Amino acid sequence: MTSNRPIGVFDSGIGGLSILKALRTELPHESFVYIADSGNAPYGEKGDAFVIDRSRALTRTLLDDYGVKALVIACNTATAAAAKLIRAEFPDLPLVGVEPALKPAVQLSQTRKIGVMATRGTLESAKFAALKASLADQAEFIIQPCDGLAAAIETQNIPKIIALLEEYTPAIGQFGTQNGQIDTLVLGCTHYPFISDLLRVHTGADVHYIDTGAPVARQTRRLLEAACTLNTSAELGDLQLFTTGDLDSFAKLTKLWLNLPYTARISKI
């Protein structure tokens, strides 16, 4: 059995494009519908009730209007606040969320000192607290809330991004590969992989960066295989992209970051 129905993906904005890019690499024959809720971004600085309401609304849109066969919540904050609830409300919908990749970081780190950059909403969630506590005996985690950073990336405010990195990265500690230094940095927001070059100015080239794109893509494949809905067509999948924010900015960044090999449908929703 196979299915050519699309996979739904949503994020508070453009950050989830880093997840979508990994999904399309892992599953090139699948079709995707991506919604960037940029008109309501960033989620990480808003309360759980708001994030749950938006996550429910976007899930319902993807199901009712596009008939998605699986859902990827490409947002750490929305995963922490709403994934459990959405799984309960839609038990037949295969769902993959994202969370800061602490376990892969532990496996990679040699100094056992790991930095974690994420939104305040993610870091203050019960889900993150439980994950961090489960690994407390394996490494030291230095946690840094990055207020304003996702919003600056969303609007491509480069001076603001640089200023925030100059504030946040020294607060984490000394980066490097020697004992006592932070040799691994978890990018705990899907926006952050898009500023890795700017981050390197502060961490140096030898520090490992960990994000969740590839693991999420592999888990999505596993769920599709288990549900017997993996698309076995030899054709490249279709791609539809929507935003609740500024269409011109979204279209420009989408074409740049996804390096689209064909013309995608990019629209306002």
Secondary structure, DSSP 8 states (H G I E B T S, - for coil): ------EEEEESSSTTHHHHHHHHHH-TTS-EEEEE-GGG--GGGS-HHHHHHHHHHHHHHHHHHH--SEEEE--HHHHHHHHHHHHHH-TTS-EE-----HHHHHHH-SSSEEEEEE-HHHHTSHHHHHHHHHTTTT-EEEEEE-TTHHHHHHTT-HHHHHHHHHHHHHHH--BSSSTTSB-EEEE-STTGGGGHHHHHHHH-TTSEEE-SHHHHHHHHHHHHHHHT-----SS---EEEEESS-HHHHHHHHHHHHT-SS--EEEE-
